[in-house]
Amino acid sequence: MSTQNIQLWEVFIRSRNGLAHKHVGSLHATDATLALQAARDIYTRRGEGLSIWVVPSDSIVASDPAEKGMMFEPAMSKIYRHPTFYDVPDEVGHM
Amino acid sequence: MSAASISVKESPLVLYALRRADDALILGHRLSEWCGHAPMMEEDMALANMGLDLIGQARELYTYAAKVEGADNDEDKFAYLRDVRQYRNLLLVEQPNGDFARTIVRQFLYSAFADLYWCAMTASKDKTIASIASKSEKESAYHLRHSSEWVIRLGDGTEESHHRAQAAIDDLWPFTGELFHSDESDKALIADGVAVDPESLRAGWMKTVSSVLHTATLKGPATTWMQKGGRSGHHSEHLGHLLSELQSLQRSFPGATW
């Protein structure tokens, strides 16, 4: 069986309560149920997860790498957006 | 072949543990034969995972059997140094992999039983067996879910996949009677609440199997004639070949480690 024409899915795993789901990879499956099972079998074999999301890869809208100049470079020069110009008073303690 | 077979003092409890351990080891080994050969990488992993679950169950049961027997045996000796006639597994689990449909149907028929069996065995009066059951039950529940989903997709898939799945059901069905069989050796264990009477699981098994087959547009065969013999060491011709591969290293190089 060739996997060429089988739907591609992106897999997100949440490793612990309170953390966000994180992209871990992709897989082929014919439908959502089998995609979830395959994700379990491939990406949680070493106890990595408490929760799995699978999303059809073609449902993801991605930025165009060719536009990275326009998209991301303008932010590079704006270091004042980083909260590093403030002195935190000692009384505040650990932030 | 230079390592001789061990002898085993099969008290009812030792025999009981060995029978379940052998089921798990042989089915686990069958699944391991798919490693690198499954129709797609995702399923290669799924089959290997199930195989590892089963081999893990076998190890715990062999270790317990060795402890109860109190002789010089251990999990490795039970697995590697018993002859085909000393193996006590169900005939169902030693049947060859065949095509993917056959492997899935075999897994489904077994897991539909194992899921109910391990659930019931969590209430065993034998604390070790109850603890093995509680771990195995979660594994079997997943094996049942995974194999059920595939039975449905193969049965209700293409004409070709339906045909192959139905052929597997028809051929493997006569091996399912043995799932519910118990003998003299089991009776006292059942009476003492150490073991569950497998016959009491038949209705639940039939309900699960019928429901999945119906969804899969497959038919349970009308035949009621059933094969038996595995529990007393009378196996099909396939088990000897499986064991020759499984045991070749330890038979040729006794005690080899790496």
Boltz contact constraints between the chains, C-beta under 6 A:
constraints:
  - contact:
      token1: [A, 1]
      token2: [B, 39]
      max_distance: 6.0
  - contact:
      token1: [A, 1]
      token2: [B, 40]
      max_distance: 6.0
  - contact:
      token1: [A, 3]
      token2: [B, 40]
      max_distance: 6.0
  - contact:
      token1: [A, 27]
      token2: [B, 42]
      max_distance: 6.0
  - contact:
      token1: [A, 33]
      token2: [B, 149]
      max_distance: 6.0
  - contact:
      token1: [A, 37]
      token2: [B, 146]
      max_distance: 6.0
  - contact:
      token1: [A, 38]
      token2: [B, 42]
      max_distance: 6.0
  - contact:
      token1: [A, 41]
      token2: [B, 45]
      max_distance: 6.0
  - contact:
      token1: [A, 41]
      token2: [B, 46]
      max_distance: 6.0
  - contact:
      token1: [A, 41]
      token2: [B, 49]
      max_distance: 6.0
  - contact:
      token1: [A, 42]
      token2: [B, 45]
      max_distance: 6.0
